């Protein structure tokens, strides 16, 4: 019971600190929308084909000292990418034929995620830079598998053997257009595997517009 009491006291103290910071600091909030492209980190030769998606969400900025601020965000993100396996011979077009440039094993992925970037932002003027961890929960994945080499029927449906919790490092920058509008570019580099049975880790590049609400 003593351990439980100590744990609850620490939890209460941490919560009190977190909730007191916004009341003491200048703060702002808004929404963001944008487009993005997703691919595979450390992909083998010919294996990666970036695809496109979009994101939408909100952010909350707490001003700190010396042009620094802390900005947590909550976003819905739709991401798609292909894992296309092309053999060495086909990649260099050795022994060309009508199907030389055709992928042999084509995995198409469409993913839906909820993301929580926790960013430290530095903005001495209208230009800013940002960096921090990005946590994500994978809501669902739709996959389509085609084997053109062995003429196996395509498989198309929801994937089950995936890692729902994902982690990445995010870095980016942007420009403050005016008091209500910002434009930003961000790269996130995946740290966790897409599934237990795959080497796939994703990178993501997004560009978007931030709309700040008046305080």
PyMOL commands that place a pseudoatom at each C-alpha (Angstrom):
pseudoatom trace, name=CA, resn=UNK, resi=1, chain=A, elem=C, hetatm=0, pos=[0.000, 0.000, 0.000]
pseudoatom trace, name=CA, resn=UNK, resi=2, chain=A, elem=C, hetatm=0, pos=[2.896, 2.372, 0.756]
pseudoatom trace, name=CA, resn=UNK, resi=3, chain=A, elem=C, hetatm=0, pos=[4.282, 1.816, -2.738]
pseudoatom trace, name=CA, resn=UNK, resi=4, chain=A, elem=C, hetatm=0, pos=[0.869, 2.578, -4.234]
pseudoatom trace, name=CA, resn=UNK, resi=5, chain=A, elem=C, hetatm=0, pos=[0.573, 5.772, -2.163]
pseudoatom trace, name=CA, resn=UNK, resi=6, chain=A, elem=C, hetatm=0, pos=[4.024, 6.975, -3.219]
pseudoatom trace, name=CA, resn=UNK, resi=7, chain=A, elem=C, hetatm=0, pos=[3.261, 6.218, -6.852]
pseudoatom trace, name=CA, resn=UNK, resi=8, chain=A, elem=C, hetatm=0, pos=[-0.034, 8.123, -6.707]
pseudoatom trace, name=CA, resn=UNK, resi=9, chain=A, elem=C, hetatm=0, pos=[1.658, 11.097, -5.039]
pseudoatom trace, name=CA, resn=UNK, resi=10, chain=A, elem=C, hetatm=0, pos=[4.326, 11.229, -7.748]
pseudoatom trace, name=CA, resn=UNK, resi=11, chain=A, elem=C, hetatm=0, pos=[1.692, 10.925, -10.463]
pseudoatom trace, name=CA, resn=UNK, resi=12, chain=A, elem=C, hetatm=0, pos=[-0.312, 13.762, -8.910]
pseudoatom trace, name=CA, resn=UNK, resi=13, chain=A, elem=C, hetatm=0, pos=[2.823, 15.949, -8.674]
pseudoatom trace, name=CA, resn=UNK, resi=14, chain=A, elem=C, hetatm=0, pos=[3.736, 15.362, -12.315]
pseudoatom trace, name=CA, resn=UNK, resi=15, chain=A, elem=C, hetatm=0, pos=[0.169, 16.121, -13.399]
pseudoatom trace, name=CA, resn=UNK, resi=16, chain=A, elem=C, hetatm=0, pos=[0.091, 19.318, -11.328]
pseudoatom trace, name=CA, resn=UNK, resi=17, chain=A, elem=C, hetatm=0, pos=[3.332, 20.525, -12.936]
pseudoatom trace, name=CA, resn=UNK, resi=18, chain=A, elem=C, hetatm=0, pos=[2.141, 19.751, -16.449]
pseudoatom trace, name=CA, resn=UNK, resi=19, chain=A, elem=C, hetatm=0, pos=[-1.186, 21.489, -15.971]
pseudoatom trace, name=CA, resn=UNK, resi=20, chain=A, elem=C, hetatm=0, pos=[0.346, 24.524, -14.266]
pseudoatom trace, name=CA, resn=UNK, resi=21, chain=A, elem=C, hetatm=0, pos=[2.862, 25.263, -17.042]
pseudoatom trace, name=CA, resn=UNK, resi=22, chain=A, elem=C, hetatm=0, pos=[0.283, 26.363, -19.654]
pseudoatom trace, name=CA, resn=UNK, resi=23, chain=A, elem=C, hetatm=0, pos=[-1.316, 28.770, -17.181]
pseudoatom trace, name=CA, resn=UNK, resi=24, chain=A, elem=C, hetatm=0, pos=[2.010, 30.516, -16.574]
pseudoatom trace, name=CA, resn=UNK, resi=25, chain=A, elem=C, hetatm=0, pos=[3.283, 30.680, -20.137]
pseudoatom trace, name=CA, resn=UNK, resi=26, chain=A, elem=C, hetatm=0, pos=[2.138, 32.271, -23.361]
pseudoatom trace, name=CA, resn=UNK, resi=27, chain=A, elem=C, hetatm=0, pos=[0.329, 29.700, -25.436]
pseudoatom trace, name=CA, resn=UNK, resi=28, chain=A, elem=C, hetatm=0, pos=[-1.328, 29.259, -28.816]
pseudoatom trace, name=CA, resn=UNK, resi=29, chain=A, elem=C, hetatm=0, pos=[-3.155, 26.542, -30.690]
pseudoatom trace, name=CA, resn=UNK, resi=30, chain=A, elem=C, hetatm=0, pos=[-4.460, 25.774, -34.143]
pseudoatom trace, name=CA, resn=UNK, resi=31, chain=A, elem=C, hetatm=0, pos=[-5.027, 23.200, -36.854]
pseudoatom trace, name=CA, resn=UNK, resi=32, chain=A, elem=C, hetatm=0, pos=[-2.798, 21.836, -39.611]
pseudoatom trace, name=CA, resn=UNK, resi=33, chain=A, elem=C, hetatm=0, pos=[-3.371, 20.092, -42.938]
pseudoatom trace, name=CA, resn=UNK, resi=34, chain=A, elem=C, hetatm=0, pos=[-0.974, 18.844, -45.567]
pseudoatom trace, name=CA, resn=UNK, resi=35, chain=A, elem=C, hetatm=0, pos=[0.236, 16.233, -48.001]
pseudoatom trace, name=CA, resn=UNK, resi=36, chain=A, elem=C, hetatm=0, pos=[2.990, 13.668, -47.536]
pseudoatom trace, name=CA, resn=UNK, resi=37, chain=A, elem=C, hetatm=0, pos=[4.974, 10.895, -49.138]
pseudoatom trace, name=CA, resn=UNK, resi=38, chain=A, elem=C, hetatm=0, pos=[6.006, 7.662, -47.393]
pseudoatom trace, name=CA, resn=UNK, resi=39, chain=A, elem=C, hetatm=0, pos=[8.750, 5.154, -48.185]
pseudoatom trace, name=CA, resn=UNK, resi=40, chain=A, elem=C, hetatm=0, pos=[10.931, 2.445, -46.668]
pseudoatom trace, name=CA, resn=UNK, resi=41, chain=A, elem=C, hetatm=0, pos=[14.166, 3.207, -44.804]
pseudoatom trace, name=CA, resn=UNK, resi=42, chain=A, elem=C, hetatm=0, pos=[17.248, 1.182, -45.786]
pseudoatom trace, name=CA, resn=UNK, resi=43, chain=A, elem=C, hetatm=0, pos=[15.354, -0.371, -48.667]
pseudoatom trace, name=CA, resn=UNK, resi=44, chain=A, elem=C, hetatm=0, pos=[17.223, -2.882, -50.791]
pseudoatom trace, name=CA, resn=UNK, resi=45, chain=A, elem=C, hetatm=0, pos=[17.905, -2.076, -54.433]
pseudoatom trace, name=CA, resn=UNK, resi=46, chain=A, elem=C, hetatm=0, pos=[14.685, -1.488, -56.319]
pseudoatom trace, name=CA, resn=UNK, resi=47, chain=A, elem=C, hetatm=0, pos=[12.500, -2.378, -53.323]
pseudoatom trace, name=CA, resn=UNK, resi=48, chain=A, elem=C, hetatm=0, pos=[11.051, 1.014, -52.480]
pseudoatom trace, name=CA, resn=UNK, resi=49, chain=A, elem=C, hetatm=0, pos=[8.371, 3.033, -54.216]
pseudoatom trace, name=CA, resn=UNK, resi=50, chain=A, elem=C, hetatm=0, pos=[7.099, 6.083, -52.409]
pseudoatom trace, name=CA, resn=UNK, resi=51, chain=A, elem=C, hetatm=0, pos=[3.368, 6.713, -52.418]
pseudoatom trace, name=CA, resn=UNK, resi=52, chain=A, elem=C, hetatm=0, pos=[1.297, 9.663, -51.251]
pseudoatom trace, name=CA, resn=UNK, resi=53, chain=A, elem=C, hetatm=0, pos=[-1.137, 10.536, -48.502]
pseudoatom trace, name=CA, resn=UNK, resi=54, chain=A, elem=C, hetatm=0, pos=[-2.342, 13.365, -46.293]
pseudoatom trace, name=CA, resn=UNK, resi=55, chain=A, elem=C, hetatm=0, pos=[-2.668, 14.435, -42.658]
pseudoatom trace, name=CA, resn=UNK, resi=56, chain=A, elem=C, hetatm=0, pos=[-4.939, 16.655, -40.594]
pseudoatom trace, name=CA, resn=UNK, resi=57, chain=A, elem=C, hetatm=0, pos=[-4.850, 17.549, -36.920]
pseudoatom trace, name=CA, resn=UNK, resi=58, chain=A, elem=C, hetatm=0, pos=[-4.286, 20.095, -34.212]
pseudoatom trace, name=CA, resn=UNK, resi=59, chain=A, elem=C, hetatm=0, pos=[-1.358, 21.518, -32.250]
pseudoatom trace, name=CA, resn=UNK, resi=60, chain=A, elem=C, hetatm=0, pos=[-0.795, 23.342, -28.978]
pseudoatom trace, name=CA, resn=UNK, resi=61, chain=A, elem=C, hetatm=0, pos=[2.258, 25.596, -28.503]
pseudoatom trace, name=CA, resn=UNK, resi=62, chain=A, elem=C, hetatm=0, pos=[3.645, 26.585, -25.094]
pseudoatom trace, name=CA, resn=UNK, resi=63, chain=A, elem=C, hetatm=0, pos=[6.205, 29.393, -25.196]
pseudoatom trace, name=CA, resn=UNK, resi=64, chain=A, elem=C, hetatm=0, pos=[9.393, 28.794, -23.215]
pseudoatom trace, name=CA, resn=UNK, resi=65, chain=A, elem=C, hetatm=0, pos=[12.489, 30.997, -22.914]
pseudoatom trace, name=CA, resn=UNK, resi=66, chain=A, elem=C, hetatm=0, pos=[14.859, 32.404, -25.536]
pseudoatom trace, name=CA, resn=UNK, resi=67, chain=A, elem=C, hetatm=0, pos=[12.646, 31.803, -28.589]
pseudoatom trace, name=CA, resn=UNK, resi=68, chain=A, elem=C, hetatm=0, pos=[12.055, 28.159, -27.656]
pseudoatom trace, name=CA, resn=UNK, resi=69, chain=A, elem=C, hetatm=0, pos=[8.622, 26.557, -27.394]
pseudoatom trace, name=CA, resn=UNK, resi=70, chain=A, elem=C, hetatm=0, pos=[7.152, 23.118, -26.776]
pseudoatom trace, name=CA, resn=UNK, resi=71, chain=A, elem=C, hetatm=0, pos=[4.592, 21.927, -29.326]
pseudoatom trace, name=CA, resn=UNK, resi=72, chain=A, elem=C, hetatm=0, pos=[2.609, 18.694, -28.890]
pseudoatom trace, name=CA, resn=UNK, resi=73, chain=A, elem=C, hetatm=0, pos=[0.384, 17.718, -31.808]
pseudoatom trace, name=CA, resn=UNK, resi=74, chain=A, elem=C, hetatm=0, pos=[-2.391, 15.219, -32.417]
pseudoatom trace, name=CA, resn=UNK, resi=75, chain=A, elem=C, hetatm=0, pos=[-2.981, 14.142, -36.009]
pseudoatom trace, name=CA, resn=UNK, resi=76, chain=A, elem=C, hetatm=0, pos=[-4.760, 11.651, -38.205]
pseudoatom trace, name=CA, resn=UNK, resi=77, chain=A, elem=C, hetatm=0, pos=[-2.401, 10.446, -40.941]
pseudoatom trace, name=CA, resn=UNK, resi=78, chain=A, elem=C, hetatm=0, pos=[-3.157, 8.433, -44.072]
pseudoatom trace, name=CA, resn=UNK, resi=79, chain=A, elem=C, hetatm=0, pos=[0.031, 6.914, -45.520]
pseudoatom trace, name=CA, resn=UNK, resi=80, chain=A, elem=C, hetatm=0, pos=[0.625, 4.521, -48.404]
pseudoatom trace, name=CA, resn=UNK, resi=81, chain=A, elem=C, hetatm=0, pos=[3.773, 2.912, -49.792]
pseudoatom trace, name=CA, resn=UNK, resi=82, chain=A, elem=C, hetatm=0, pos=[4.898, 0.023, -51.987]
pseudoatom trace, name=CA, resn=UNK, resi=83, chain=A, elem=C, hetatm=0, pos=[7.487, -2.665, -51.298]
pseudoatom trace, name=CA, resn=UNK, resi=84, chain=A, elem=C, hetatm=0, pos=[8.445, -3.847, -54.785]
pseudoatom trace, name=CA, resn=UNK, resi=85, chain=A, elem=C, hetatm=0, pos=[10.965, -6.701, -55.014]
pseudoatom trace, name=CA, resn=UNK, resi=86, chain=A, elem=C, hetatm=0, pos=[12.986, -6.535, -58.229]
pseudoatom trace, name=CA, resn=UNK, resi=87, chain=A, elem=C, hetatm=0, pos=[15.808, -8.982, -58.916]
pseudoatom trace, name=CA, resn=UNK, resi=88, chain=A, elem=C, hetatm=0, pos=[19.400, -7.906, -59.681]
pseudoatom trace, name=CA, resn=UNK, resi=89, chain=A, elem=C, hetatm=0, pos=[19.073, -9.082, -63.287]
pseudoatom trace, name=CA, resn=UNK, resi=90, chain=A, elem=C, hetatm=0, pos=[15.828, -7.208, -63.832]
pseudoatom trace, name=CA, resn=UNK, resi=91, chain=A, elem=C, hetatm=0, pos=[17.089, -4.039, -62.121]
pseudoatom trace, name=CA, resn=UNK, resi=92, chain=A, elem=C, hetatm=0, pos=[20.001, -3.730, -64.547]
pseudoatom trace, name=CA, resn=UNK, resi=93, chain=A, elem=C, hetatm=0, pos=[17.870, -4.975, -67.462]
pseudoatom trace, name=CA, resn=UNK, resi=94, chain=A, elem=C, hetatm=0, pos=[20.138, -7.912, -68.257]
pseudoatom trace, name=CA, resn=UNK, resi=95, chain=A, elem=C, hetatm=0, pos=[18.482, -10.216, -70.763]
pseudoatom trace, name=CA, resn=UNK, resi=96, chain=A, elem=C, hetatm=0, pos=[15.737, -7.740, -71.572]
pseudoatom trace, name=CA, resn=UNK, resi=97, chain=A, elem=C, hetatm=0, pos=[12.265, -8.875, -72.468]
pseudoatom trace, name=CA, resn=UNK, resi=98, chain=A, elem=C, hetatm=0, pos=[8.800, -7.372, -72.526]
pseudoatom trace, name=CA, resn=UNK, resi=99, chain=A, elem=C, hetatm=0, pos=[8.409, -7.806, -68.767]
pseudoatom trace, name=CA, resn=UNK, resi=100, chain=A, elem=C, hetatm=0, pos=[11.878, -6.626, -67.671]
pseudoatom trace, name=CA, resn=UNK, resi=101, chain=A, elem=C, hetatm=0, pos=[10.637, -3.498, -65.937]
pseudoatom trace, name=CA, resn=UNK, resi=102, chain=A, elem=C, hetatm=0, pos=[7.643, -5.205, -64.324]
pseudoatom trace, name=CA, resn=UNK, resi=103, chain=A, elem=C, hetatm=0, pos=[7.843, -5.776, -60.546]
pseudoatom trace, name=CA, resn=UNK, resi=104, chain=A, elem=C, hetatm=0, pos=[7.905, -9.430, -59.522]
pseudoatom trace, name=CA, resn=UNK, resi=105, chain=A, elem=C, hetatm=0, pos=[6.588, -9.214, -55.970]
pseudoatom trace, name=CA, resn=UNK, resi=106, chain=A, elem=C, hetatm=0, pos=[4.506, -6.114, -55.347]
pseudoatom trace, name=CA, resn=UNK, resi=107, chain=A, elem=C, hetatm=0, pos=[3.257, -5.294, -51.824]
pseudoatom trace, name=CA, resn=UNK, resi=108, chain=A, elem=C, hetatm=0, pos=[0.975, -2.257, -51.651]
pseudoatom trace, name=CA, resn=UNK, resi=109, chain=A, elem=C, hetatm=0, pos=[0.199, -0.853, -48.196]
pseudoatom trace, name=CA, resn=UNK, resi=110, chain=A, elem=C, hetatm=0, pos=[-2.429, 1.679, -47.135]
pseudoatom trace, name=CA, resn=UNK, resi=111, chain=A, elem=C, hetatm=0, pos=[-2.185, 2.718, -43.475]
pseudoatom trace, name=CA, resn=UNK, resi=112, chain=A, elem=C, hetatm=0, pos=[-4.268, 4.803, -41.078]
pseudoatom trace, name=CA, resn=UNK, resi=113, chain=A, elem=C, hetatm=0, pos=[-2.537, 6.228, -37.999]
pseudoatom trace, name=CA, resn=UNK, resi=114, chain=A, elem=C, hetatm=0, pos=[-3.049, 8.548, -35.042]
pseudoatom trace, name=CA, resn=UNK, resi=115, chain=A, elem=C, hetatm=0, pos=[0.195, 10.462, -34.400]
pseudoatom trace, name=CA, resn=UNK, resi=116, chain=A, elem=C, hetatm=0, pos=[1.489, 12.358, -31.377]
pseudoatom trace, name=CA, resn=UNK, resi=117, chain=A, elem=C, hetatm=0, pos=[4.610, 14.427, -32.195]
pseudoatom trace, name=CA, resn=UNK, resi=118, chain=A, elem=C, hetatm=0, pos=[6.254, 16.086, -29.154]
pseudoatom trace, name=CA, resn=UNK, resi=119, chain=A, elem=C, hetatm=0, pos=[8.438, 18.824, -30.590]
pseudoatom trace, name=CA, resn=UNK, resi=120, chain=A, elem=C, hetatm=0, pos=[10.902, 21.379, -29.296]
pseudoatom trace, name=CA, resn=UNK, resi=121, chain=A, elem=C, hetatm=0, pos=[10.670, 24.418, -31.546]
pseudoatom trace, name=CA, resn=UNK, resi=122, chain=A, elem=C, hetatm=0, pos=[13.175, 27.259, -31.999]
pseudoatom trace, name=CA, resn=UNK, resi=123, chain=A, elem=C, hetatm=0, pos=[11.971, 30.409, -33.757]
pseudoatom trace, name=CA, resn=UNK, resi=124, chain=A, elem=C, hetatm=0, pos=[14.225, 33.498, -33.534]
pseudoatom trace, name=CA, resn=UNK, resi=125, chain=A, elem=C, hetatm=0, pos=[12.351, 35.180, -36.397]
pseudoatom trace, name=CA, resn=UNK, resi=126, chain=A, elem=C, hetatm=0, pos=[9.860, 34.150, -39.058]
pseudoatom trace, name=CA, resn=UNK, resi=127, chain=A, elem=C, hetatm=0, pos=[11.896, 31.021, -39.820]
pseudoatom trace, name=CA, resn=UNK, resi=128, chain=A, elem=C, hetatm=0, pos=[11.761, 28.149, -37.307]
pseudoatom trace, name=CA, resn=UNK, resi=129, chain=A, elem=C, hetatm=0, pos=[13.248, 24.686, -36.811]
pseudoatom trace, name=CA, resn=UNK, resi=130, chain=A, elem=C, hetatm=0, pos=[11.845, 21.817, -34.763]
pseudoatom trace, name=CA, resn=UNK, resi=131, chain=A, elem=C, hetatm=0, pos=[12.772, 18.329, -33.562]
pseudoatom trace, name=CA, resn=UNK, resi=132, chain=A, elem=C, hetatm=0, pos=[11.495, 15.649, -31.216]
pseudoatom trace, name=CA, resn=UNK, resi=133, chain=A, elem=C, hetatm=0, pos=[10.013, 12.177, -30.840]
pseudoatom trace, name=CA, resn=UNK, resi=134, chain=A, elem=C, hetatm=0, pos=[6.895, 11.130, -32.733]
pseudoatom trace, name=CA, resn=UNK, resi=135, chain=A, elem=C, hetatm=0, pos=[4.656, 8.420, -31.298]
pseudoatom trace, name=CA, resn=UNK, resi=136, chain=A, elem=C, hetatm=0, pos=[1.960, 6.764, -33.392]
pseudoatom trace, name=CA, resn=UNK, resi=137, chain=A, elem=C, hetatm=0, pos=[-0.809, 4.205, -33.108]
pseudoatom trace, name=CA, resn=UNK, resi=138, chain=A, elem=C, hetatm=0, pos=[-1.527, 2.189, -36.242]
pseudoatom trace, name=CA, resn=UNK, resi=139, chain=A, elem=C, hetatm=0, pos=[-5.325, 2.007, -36.520]
pseudoatom trace, name=CA, resn=UNK, resi=140, chain=A, elem=C, hetatm=0, pos=[-5.458, -0.321, -39.519]
pseudoatom trace, name=CA, resn=UNK, resi=141, chain=A, elem=C, hetatm=0, pos=[-3.479, -1.506, -42.539]
pseudoatom trace, name=CA, resn=UNK, resi=142, chain=A, elem=C, hetatm=0, pos=[-4.823, -2.655, -45.872]
pseudoatom trace, name=CA, resn=UNK, resi=143, chain=A, elem=C, hetatm=0, pos=[-2.421, -4.708, -47.971]
pseudoatom trace, name=CA, resn=UNK, resi=144, chain=A, elem=C, hetatm=0, pos=[-2.408, -6.038, -51.509]
pseudoatom trace, name=CA, resn=UNK, resi=145, chain=A, elem=C, hetatm=0, pos=[0.130, -8.688, -52.535]
pseudoatom trace, name=CA, resn=UNK, resi=146, chain=A, elem=C, hetatm=0, pos=[0.823, -9.599, -56.156]
pseudoatom trace, name=CA, resn=UNK, resi=147, chain=A, elem=C, hetatm=0, pos=[3.293, -12.273, -57.307]
pseudoatom trace, name=CA, resn=UNK, resi=148, chain=A, elem=C, hetatm=0, pos=[3.806, -11.827, -61.044]
pseudoatom trace, name=CA, resn=UNK, resi=149, chain=A, elem=C, hetatm=0, pos=[6.741, -14.214, -61.226]
pseudoatom trace, name=CA, resn=UNK, resi=150, chain=A, elem=C, hetatm=0, pos=[4.869, -17.322, -60.071]
pseudoatom trace, name=CA, resn=UNK, resi=151, chain=A, elem=C, hetatm=0, pos=[1.426, -16.152, -61.220]
pseudoatom trace, name=CA, resn=UNK, resi=152, chain=A, elem=C, hetatm=0, pos=[-0.039, -16.650, -57.758]
pseudoatom trace, name=CA, resn=UNK, resi=153, chain=A, elem=C, hetatm=0, pos=[-3.474, -15.035, -57.330]
pseudoatom trace, name=CA, resn=UNK, resi=154, chain=A, elem=C, hetatm=0, pos=[-3.319, -11.599, -55.702]
pseudoatom trace, name=CA, resn=UNK, resi=155, chain=A, elem=C, hetatm=0, pos=[-4.216, -11.267, -52.026]
pseudoatom trace, name=CA, resn=UNK, resi=156, chain=A, elem=C, hetatm=0, pos=[-6.089, -8.164, -50.956]
pseudoatom trace, name=CA, resn=UNK, resi=157, chain=A, elem=C, hetatm=0, pos=[-7.351, -7.319, -47.473]
pseudoatom trace, name=CA, resn=UNK, resi=158, chain=A, elem=C, hetatm=0, pos=[-6.729, -6.103, -43.936]
pseudoatom trace, name=CA, resn=UNK, resi=159, chain=A, elem=C, hetatm=0, pos=[-3.407, -7.114, -42.361]
pseudoatom trace, name=CA, resn=UNK, resi=160, chain=A, elem=C, hetatm=0, pos=[-3.336, -8.534, -38.843]
pseudoatom trace, name=CA, resn=UNK, resi=161, chain=A, elem=C, hetatm=0, pos=[0.331, -9.181, -37.949]
pseudoatom trace, name=CA, resn=UNK, resi=162, chain=A, elem=C, hetatm=0, pos=[1.386, -5.566, -37.502]
pseudoatom trace, name=CA, resn=UNK, resi=163, chain=A, elem=C, hetatm=0, pos=[2.889, -3.474, -34.719]
pseudoatom trace, name=CA, resn=UNK, resi=164, chain=A, elem=C, hetatm=0, pos=[0.235, -1.012, -33.632]
pseudoatom trace, name=CA, resn=UNK, resi=165, chain=A, elem=C, hetatm=0, pos=[2.580, 1.198, -31.609]
pseudoatom trace, name=CA, resn=UNK, resi=166, chain=A, elem=C, hetatm=0, pos=[5.177, 3.000, -33.710]
pseudoatom trace, name=CA, resn=UNK, resi=167, chain=A, elem=C, hetatm=0, pos=[7.966, 5.453, -32.824]
pseudoatom trace, name=CA, resn=UNK, resi=168, chain=A, elem=C, hetatm=0, pos=[9.969, 7.869, -34.966]
pseudoatom trace, name=CA, resn=UNK, resi=169, chain=A, elem=C, hetatm=0, pos=[12.273, 10.883, -34.782]
pseudoatom trace, name=CA, resn=UNK, resi=170, chain=A, elem=C, hetatm=0, pos=[10.869, 14.020, -36.401]
pseudoatom trace, name=CA, resn=UNK, resi=171, chain=A, elem=C, hetatm=0, pos=[12.823, 17.046, -37.654]
pseudoatom trace, name=CA, resn=UNK, resi=172, chain=A, elem=C, hetatm=0, pos=[11.561, 19.971, -39.668]
pseudoatom trace, name=CA, resn=UNK, resi=173, chain=A, elem=C, hetatm=0, pos=[11.313, 23.661, -40.258]
pseudoatom trace, name=CA, resn=UNK, resi=174, chain=A, elem=C, hetatm=0, pos=[9.014, 26.288, -41.600]
pseudoatom trace, name=CA, resn=UNK, resi=175, chain=A, elem=C, hetatm=0, pos=[8.130, 29.910, -42.188]
pseudoatom trace, name=CA, resn=UNK, resi=176, chain=A, elem=C, hetatm=0, pos=[5.671, 32.192, -40.408]
pseudoatom trace, name=CA, resn=UNK, resi=177, chain=A, elem=C, hetatm=0, pos=[3.692, 33.894, -43.156]
pseudoatom trace, name=CA, resn=UNK, resi=178, chain=A, elem=C, hetatm=0, pos=[1.674, 36.089, -40.789]
pseudoatom trace, name=CA, resn=UNK, resi=179, chain=A, elem=C, hetatm=0, pos=[0.140, 35.969, -37.299]
pseudoatom trace, name=CA, resn=UNK, resi=180, chain=A, elem=C, hetatm=0, pos=[-2.400, 33.344, -38.354]
pseudoatom trace, name=CA, resn=UNK, resi=181, chain=A, elem=C, hetatm=0, pos=[-0.594, 31.279, -40.981]
pseudoatom trace, name=CA, resn=UNK, resi=182, chain=A, elem=C, hetatm=0, pos=[2.556, 29.149, -41.149]
pseudoatom trace, name=CA, resn=UNK, resi=183, chain=A, elem=C, hetatm=0, pos=[3.996, 26.746, -43.735]
pseudoatom trace, name=CA, resn=UNK, resi=184, chain=A, elem=C, hetatm=0, pos=[6.130, 23.804, -42.672]
pseudoatom trace, name=CA, resn=UNK, resi=185, chain=A, elem=C, hetatm=0, pos=[8.185, 20.858, -43.934]
pseudoatom trace, name=CA, resn=UNK, resi=186, chain=A, elem=C, hetatm=0, pos=[8.903, 17.797, -41.771]
pseudoatom trace, name=CA, resn=UNK, resi=187, chain=A, elem=C, hetatm=0, pos=[10.764, 14.504, -42.036]
pseudoatom trace, name=CA, resn=UNK, resi=188, chain=A, elem=C, hetatm=0, pos=[10.054, 11.607, -39.683]
pseudoatom trace, name=CA, resn=UNK, resi=189, chain=A, elem=C, hetatm=0, pos=[12.387, 8.603, -39.552]
pseudoatom trace, name=CA, resn=UNK, resi=190, chain=A, elem=C, hetatm=0, pos=[10.905, 5.363, -38.239]
pseudoatom trace, name=CA, resn=UNK, resi=191, chain=A, elem=C, hetatm=0, pos=[12.557, 3.573, -35.310]
pseudoatom trace, name=CA, resn=UNK, resi=192, chain=A, elem=C, hetatm=0, pos=[10.206, 0.584, -35.027]
pseudoatom trace, name=CA, resn=UNK, resi=193, chain=A, elem=C, hetatm=0, pos=[9.459, -2.160, -37.541]
pseudoatom trace, name=CA, resn=UNK, resi=194, chain=A, elem=C, hetatm=0, pos=[6.198, -2.138, -39.437]
pseudoatom trace, name=CA, resn=UNK, resi=195, chain=A, elem=C, hetatm=0, pos=[5.493, -5.719, -38.347]
pseudoatom trace, name=CA, resn=UNK, resi=196, chain=A, elem=C, hetatm=0, pos=[7.144, -8.608, -36.522]
pseudoatom trace, name=CA, resn=UNK, resi=197, chain=A, elem=C, hetatm=0, pos=[7.773, -10.456, -39.790]
pseudoatom trace, name=CA, resn=UNK, resi=198, chain=A, elem=C, hetatm=0, pos=[9.199, -7.647, -41.911]
pseudoatom trace, name=CA, resn=UNK, resi=199, chain=A, elem=C, hetatm=0, pos=[12.345, -5.501, -42.024]
pseudoatom trace, name=CA, resn=UNK, resi=200, chain=A, elem=C, hetatm=0, pos=[10.245, -2.487, -43.074]
pseudoatom trace, name=CA, resn=UNK, resi=201, chain=A, elem=C, hetatm=0, pos=[10.691, 0.789, -41.243]
pseudoatom trace, name=CA, resn=UNK, resi=202, chain=A, elem=C, hetatm=0, pos=[9.077, 3.857, -42.752]
pseudoatom trace, name=CA, resn=UNK, resi=203, chain=A, elem=C, hetatm=0, pos=[10.233, 7.380, -43.413]
pseudoatom trace, name=CA, resn=UNK, resi=204, chain=A, elem=C, hetatm=0, pos=[7.755, 10.133, -44.103]
pseudoatom trace, name=CA, resn=UNK, resi=205, chain=A, elem=C, hetatm=0, pos=[8.101, 13.601, -45.639]
pseudoatom trace, name=CA, resn=UNK, resi=206, chain=A, elem=C, hetatm=0, pos=[5.217, 16.037, -45.223]
pseudoatom trace, name=CA, resn=UNK, resi=207, chain=A, elem=C, hetatm=0, pos=[4.511, 19.610, -46.200]
pseudoatom trace, name=CA, resn=UNK, resi=208, chain=A, elem=C, hetatm=0, pos=[1.568, 21.567, -44.866]
pseudoatom trace, name=CA, resn=UNK, resi=209, chain=A, elem=C, hetatm=0, pos=[-0.139, 24.711, -43.700]
pseudoatom trace, name=CA, resn=UNK, resi=210, chain=A, elem=C, hetatm=0, pos=[-0.760, 25.688, -40.040]
pseudoatom trace, name=CA, resn=UNK, resi=211, chain=A, elem=C, hetatm=0, pos=[-3.733, 27.852, -39.088]
pseudoatom trace, name=CA, resn=UNK, resi=212, chain=A, elem=C, hetatm=0, pos=[-3.367, 29.598, -35.702]
pseudoatom trace, name=CA, resn=UNK, resi=213, chain=A, elem=C, hetatm=0, pos=[-6.493, 30.592, -33.780]
pseudoatom trace, name=CA, resn=UNK, resi=214, chain=A, elem=C, hetatm=0, pos=[-6.594, 34.064, -32.189]
pseudoatom trace, name=CA, resn=UNK, resi=215, chain=A, elem=C, hetatm=0, pos=[-5.850, 34.117, -28.450]
for i in range(1, 215): cmd.bond("trace and resi %d" % i, "trace and resi %d" % (i + 1))
show_as sticks, trace
zoom trace
